[in-house]
Amino acid sequence: MITITGIDHIVLRTTKLEAMLFFYSTTLGCPVERQTDAKVGLTQLRAGNALIDIVTVASELGALGGGAPTKTNNNVDHFCLQIAAITEADLIAYLKSHQIAVDDFSLRYGAQGYGNSIYINDPEGNTVELKCEIPA
């Protein structure tokens, strides 16, 4: 039997590398951990104990996935990032300060149990769920 202990990494393809790096690194606080040359086209960002890999569509790795993502052809449905406790008001204010559209929070179930979460979109239109744990 295989036991999954968490998300190791996700891979997102992009035509907007600088915007994606700003969103994930500067806005969401995932530092760049490793970067290959432009030919390979891989940038890896640290997200807690996991990685977010961003590959450019025109690179060797990115070309393996076909065409560029569009509004109707996203790379993923969504992925969820567990975040440290923060008030809804503070998180909304922070996201709005980065010109990120926000909707309402909802109670959702995930790998760490129930928690309040909100959906946002990255520069390529991928849906990112930000989820806070509910204290015991």
N, C-alpha and C positions, 0 to 999 in steps of 0.2 A: 504494500500500500504506500502511496505517496502522501506526504503531509505538507500542505502549503503553509508557510509561515509568514508570508507577506508578499507584497509586490516587489519584485527585483528591479524591473525597469519597464518603461513603456517607450515606444518609438513613434515619434510624430514626424511626418514629412512636411516640408515647407518650401514656399517660394518667397517667404518674407523672413529671412534669417535674422536680421537685425531687430525687427519688431518682436519676433518670437523670443530672442535672447533677452531683450529688455523686459518683456512680460514675465517670463519665468525667472530670470535672474534678479532684476531690479525690483519689479512689482511684487512678486511672490517670494523673493528671498532665497532662491535656489542657486547657489554659487556654481560657476563653471568648474568642473572637476578635470575634464580632459577634452582636448580638441585635436582632431586629425587635420591633415592638409585639406585644401579645398577639393582636390580630386576625389578623395574618399568622402568628404562632406559630412562628418559626424562631429557633433558637439554633445558632451554629456554633462548634465547638471545634477548636482546632489539634491535630493528631496528626502530629507530624513535618512532612513536606512535604505532608500531606493534611489534609482536614477531615472531622469527623464532624458531620453536620447532624442536629439533633433537632427534630422538629416535633410540636406537640401535636395529638392527634386531633381536638379540637373547633375547631381554627383553620381559616382558609381553606385553607392548604396541606395540613394534615393530613386535612381532610374529603375531599380529592381521592382519597385512598387507600382509602376505605371504612371498615369498622368497626375497632374497636380490636384490637390484637394480643391473642391468647390463647395458652394452652399448646399448642393444636393449630393455631393460625393465626398463626405468627410472621411478621414482616416479611421476614426473611432466614433462610437456613440457618445461616450463620455468616460472620464476616469475621475476617481475621487482622491483628493489629497487630504489626509488627516491634519488638522491644524491645532495649535495650542489654544487653550481657552481664551476667548475674547468676547466682549459684548457684541451683540448684533449691531448696535448703533456705531460702535467703534469700527467694526469691520466694514459696514456700509460706507461710513465716512472715508475710510482709507481707500476703498475701491473707487469711490466716486472721485477722490482726489487724483486718481490715475485715469480718469475718464472711462471707467469700466461700468457698463450698464449692469444694474442689479435688479433682481426680482425679490420676492418674499422668501423668508426662511421657511423650511418645512422640517418636520421630524422624520428622519429616514433611518433605516437600518443598514448597517455596513459591517465590515470586518471587526470593528471594535464595539459593536452593539448599536444602540440608538443614539442619535445625536442630531442637533440642529444643523442643517446644511443649506447652502445657497449655490445656485448654478450661475456661472459666468462663462464668457467665451474668450478664447485667446485670439490673437490676430488672424489665424487661419480659420476661425469659426468652430474650432473644436470646443466641445462643452467640457468645462472643468467644474467638478463639484468640490466645494470647500466644506469640510465637516468638522465640527467641534464635538468633543466628547461631553457627555452629561456627567457631572461629578457624581460619585457614588453617594 
